[in-house]
């Protein structure tokens, strides 16, 4: 009875690690989503459901066809529809005639969460189950570190493809490392691996931050690998919006470390006073924070009909004007075409370039 | 006398009596935007963000209709009135979006109230209402009296709106009409349908394209999802593996699930708004439940700002025709979702 999960960008490696730590060897690792995945998901989803639902459904259908039986599913009460995906998936997959069982991991009930996880391990104790989850969030920090180096070095490397090769090796090493003492050495190891990449140390590239809805930022298939597109134009890209913010309980419990998202929320308070779901406050706050740290521009990504992000998008013009930050808002869905996206990005980067080098005041929201 | 403006859209339809009583007792002049007209709709389509749901766009139009006649606008940031349910995030964000997109609007009074996730309770509700009252009068006794009367009015409104189980049973089995009395031709029997949808669509004649009038003229008596007894809805929602946490969507899904199971009326009409988040979830679940138990006819209609009356009328007349001709032995699977 194999266990499986959908593909969500590089967080897939973290989920794979957690499954191995739980003692399971029969893991069906989802393949990278393709055009076929998008089609499969859209065909069986309600018409104006948000695109992450459709693509995750496509991913689930693919792993179920490959033989998975137990599927990881999370539930929680929030303003966003994400907490209610799993019951809908159950109805749709049942209707299509598949045989499966969803894990009900409820974030609002931590004890039930651990109990359900323990049931699916190969007879581990409660402490070991919690440890598996802990190793997951620690490895998540290193996966994020690899991503940060990758999208930095890829913009200024001499040999095209060298940074990606190092990153792929680093991902596999992180997934396969066992034992806490080895895991703690991973940070130094990853940094050393990336020092082998030949980069142009004298370059002064533009720096663009990516904010927006979690799935749209993290999964390359929906945003057409926008971080790589930016790198190909010679621009460093970075996103502070990753799964770390949600599952890294260790950092949050640490009184000496102030997580960045709390600073971001504080900065966004004059615009959106109270939490209303998704990453609304974080996106606005991060845009302001990155401007203060000297970054050149911000790209805001969100799926079509995402309820909280429509509110962010409506407030972005005011933030852009008051803090003098160029912000590009892009709406994504399963029909987004690469050519149109590339054109808009190139125009945006052109304007940023001129703004930086000629210090000309051009209109700063597209 | 200070003038306060209430746009007639979204949660106004849930709390109208409470707010009107409160501001009247404080001595303010209340200006409510008119019922939706074509002009309001065209203003909305022009200025509102494209991806918003139709009802939110109308909110923009209603605000613009009254902005020059008032000193303050009252647009509360309403999160939820239950511990484990939430309303729509648009309700919370709308005031701030308006303030950001149109800086020349009159000052907006926007108290934030959210009972979900254990944040606000009865005491903070009173304190926030008190702060709103201070905009209009400095007399504390007047504010407290206004608050008490407003709550009482709201309770009375809910009591008159929601029917209890006994009355529901009586209505299902008799020929008495519940809402507007239908127009019947000779030898035609009165059909009983449930009209299910958001309160700000069903009660707004323009946004719902006068569907209530159309049904009335076809000899149909209605029960709306707002009127259903609460305990029946909670019973149905408890049957789900995981309770639906959108407050106003529970009414809708609970009503549909109840009638699919009890089969005591002739059919269900489900009105959905294009691009409404919770509606996409409830719509899909209703379709799936109807597929598994197809005896109760279910018609799902999707509305947006381009919907025309002619298309709607055709669909409804076809549905009513099918209902009048069908006999109970043939169970026809007619859960049709139609984008009107």
Boltz contact constraints between the chains, C-beta under 6 A:
constraints:
  - contact:
      token1: [A, 46]
      token2: [B, 280]
      max_distance: 6.0
  - contact:
      token1: [A, 46]
      token2: [B, 284]
      max_distance: 6.0
  - contact:
      token1: [A, 48]
      token2: [B, 275]
      max_distance: 6.0
  - contact:
      token1: [A, 48]
      token2: [B, 280]
      max_distance: 6.0
  - contact:
      token1: [A, 49]
      token2: [B, 280]
      max_distance: 6.0
  - contact:
      token1: [A, 75]
      token2: [B, 242]
      max_distance: 6.0
  - contact:
      token1: [A, 77]
      token2: [B, 245]
      max_distance: 6.0
  - contact:
      token1: [A, 79]
      token2: [B, 86]
      max_distance: 6.0
  - contact:
      token1: [A, 79]
      token2: [B, 89]
      max_distance: 6.0
  - contact:
      token1: [A, 81]
      token2: [B, 277]
      max_distance: 6.0
  - contact:
      token1: [A, 84]
      token2: [B, 281]
      max_distance: 6.0
  - contact:
      token1: [A, 87]
      token2: [B, 241]
      max_distance: 6.0
  - contact:
      token1: [A, 87]
      token2: [B, 242]
      max_distance: 6.0
  - contact:
      token1: [A, 88]
      token2: [B, 284]
      max_distance: 6.0
  - contact:
      token1: [A, 91]
      token2: [B, 288]
      max_distance: 6.0
  - contact:
      token1: [A, 272]
      token2: [B, 96]
      max_distance: 6.0
  - contact:
      token1: [A, 274]
      token2: [B, 112]
      max_distance: 6.0
  - contact:
      token1: [A, 276]
      token2: [B, 89]
      max_distance: 6.0
  - contact:
      token1: [A, 276]
      token2: [B, 92]
      max_distance: 6.0
  - contact:
      token1: [A, 276]
      token2: [B, 93]
      max_distance: 6.0
  - contact:
      token1: [A, 277]
      token2: [B, 89]
      max_distance: 6.0
  - contact:
      token1: [A, 305]
      token2: [B, 275]
      max_distance: 6.0
  - contact:
      token1: [A, 307]
      token2: [B, 89]
      max_distance: 6.0
  - contact:
      token1: [A, 307]
      token2: [B, 277]
      max_distance: 6.0
  - contact:
      token1: [A, 308]
      token2: [B, 89]
      max_distance: 6.0
  - contact:
      token1: [A, 310]
      token2: [B, 51]
      max_distance: 6.0
  - contact:
      token1: [A, 310]
      token2: [B, 52]
      max_distance: 6.0
  - contact:
      token1: [A, 311]
      token2: [B, 93]
      max_distance: 6.0
  - contact:
      token1: [A, 311]
      token2: [B, 97]
      max_distance: 6.0
  - contact:
      token1: [A, 314]
      token2: [B, 49]
      max_distance: 6.0
  - contact:
      token1: [A, 314]
      token2: [B, 97]
      max_distance: 6.0
  - contact:
      token1: [A, 314]
      token2: [B, 101]
      max_distance: 6.0
  - contact:
      token1: [A, 315]
      token2: [B, 100]
      max_distance: 6.0
  - contact:
      token1: [A, 318]
      token2: [B, 100]
      max_distance: 6.0
